[in-house]
Amino acid sequence: MPPADAPIPPAELKRLFFRLFPAVALAMFGAALDQTLVAAALPAIARSLGEVERVSWIVVLYLVANTVAAPVYGRLGDAFGRRRMLLVALGFYALGATACAAAPSLAWLALARVVQGFGGGGLISLSVALIAEVVPPRERGRFQAWIAAVFTGASALGPVLGGFLTGQFGWRSVFMLQLPLALLAAWLAVTRLTNTARGSPRGFAFDWWGLVLFSLFVAPALLALDQARRLAALPLLVAGGLAVVAGLALWLLLRQERRAPDPLLPLNLLGDATIWRTNLMTGLVNGAFVGAIAFLPIYLTTVRGLSPSEVGFALLPLSACSGFGALMAGAGLARTGRTLLWPAIGLTAATIALVAIAIGAGVIPMPVLAVLLAVASLGFGSSFPMVQVTVQVAAGRERLGSATASVQFSRSLGAATGTALLGAVLFGALVVAPGDAAGLFVALVNQGAAALAGLPPSGRALFQAELLDAFRALFGAAALLTGVAAWLCTRVPLQRV
């Protein structure tokens, strides 16, 4: 295995790419595909197993397990070797997928998703860290960019493939597909990742109390965000209680991590200005990106009147172009050694595009909207590989796994927080509007245009204006998140590798 800072001749780099990339890319592909693949099957799962009001637990519990798993695999990968832990993660992932496919009830399915999420969290962080283990920092951007392209490509493919499989073979086929993907990824890891580091477990003591307290922080925090976005009295009360539990767990976690010999979350690492500012930046970006993906379909159907099939095509620029942004930023890093210059430019352009969408939300032509979404997506994508490279270089090889896991945690928490925040902005704007705009909006989402049939023309025009203002506020909030992220790019100390 070549040293991570040694220059690699172009021919050797190409050989290394074809040996390493298929193994880590397939593991990443399965984990990324799962998140949108299963979302497309949720309506069918709800009809099949009942308990429609609890179907969101399938997503929330997976996200909780995925987030908790990231630092666990990061620390264990540093100690025992990342290839070995990748195989463990694939085992959990395959076991969880098998249990999901056989689930007789929603409770069983939710528990199986916890197992699968614990494997999926490891697949993402370990795949990225394995590349950093063998590729020099300056060339790493190209590899991380290809990983980002795989991730975004899988995320874009998920809804289409999930809808097809569910319609043709039933929702259980969505989980059955993931088993052969996991087995093939395991075979590639065994045969191709033969020269990766094996770790140094000597004297290592796993931080079990740190894991317990971290779980007690993450689970209530994410569940609180899920409740808070509903903006109703009882869910807000529950969210407040969960937030108190999460805050207490965080305080105890920080105390534990300061005295643990091998902390799950090394605070000296996370306190580095380069690392915490970069992680905050990527959390903001992911919040805006995932939040936009979550609410754009509702905007396109309720405000622009598109059909479900037309919505899918309208979202393609947003879901597909981020991979191109990542590839462009990776190439720029390889040529210049500059890391956060590219996301600073890209996120500034994304901010301008989101502001333009907010201003012209009601009248902007669909071709122009597609261009603006493509610009925003390119900007989002430009940050993905640069964040990984910056954090990994700042951390050094000894803490590579923990640093990589911190990025995944920041992205997961940022996605949950950003989606909840944008949802609160949207529904809050409707709640403060005159009349029952919020109730009409819920009915419109559930029933379509028939929900407005009983309104007089003046009432319908007033509601459409209120709805348009709410979405303007949402896009403006997304632009604010992206603009702060662009500014943070200029405040990170490490700017060149």
HUZI-V433871 format. One line per field, one symbol per residue. phi: phi as a letter, one per 20 degrees, with the letter a starting at -180 (. if undefined). psi: psi as a letter, one per 30 degrees, with the letter a starting at -180 (. if undefined). Layout:
# HUZI-V433871
phi = ???
psi = ???
This chain:
# HUZI-V433871
phi = .fgfdefdggffffffffeefgffffffgffffgfeffgfeggfffffdmlgfdffffeffffffffffgffffffffedoffffffffffffffffffffefebffffffffffffffffffffffffffffcdggfefgffffffffffffffffgfffffffffecnffffefffffffffffffffedeedefencffmecfefffffffffeffffffffffffelcffgfffffffffffffffffffffffdffcffdfffffefgfffffffffffffffffffffdfgfffeeeemefgfffgffeggfeefffffffffffffffdmeeefffffffffffffffffffdgecffffffffffffffgfgffegffffffffffenffdfffffffffffffffffffffffffffffffffffmdffffffffffdnfffdfeefgfffffffffffffffffffffffgfffffffgedefedbc
psi = klkfgkkkleeeeeeeefeeeeeeeeeeeeeeeeefeeeffeeeeeeefahefgfffeeeeeeeeeeefefeeeeeeeefkeeefeeeeeeeeeeeeeeefgkfleeeeeeefeeeeeeeeeeeeeeeeeefffkkeeffeeeeeeeeeeeeeeeefeeeeeeeeeeeflfffeeeefeeeeeeeeeeeeffhfglkflifkgkjkieeeeeeeefeeeeeeeeeeeeffhleeeeeeeeeeeeeeeeeeeeeeeefffkeikejjeeeffkeeeeeeeeefeeeeeeeeeeeefeeeeeeeefglleeeeeeffeeefefeeeeeeeeeeeeeeffkdgeefeeefeeeeeeeeeeeegeffkkeeeeeeeeeeeeeeeeffeeeeeeeeeeeeleegeeeeeeeeeeeeeeeeeeeeeeeeeeeeeeeefllaheeeeeeeeeefafffgefkleeeeeeeeeeeeeeeeeeeeeeeeeeeeeeeeefgkejfk.
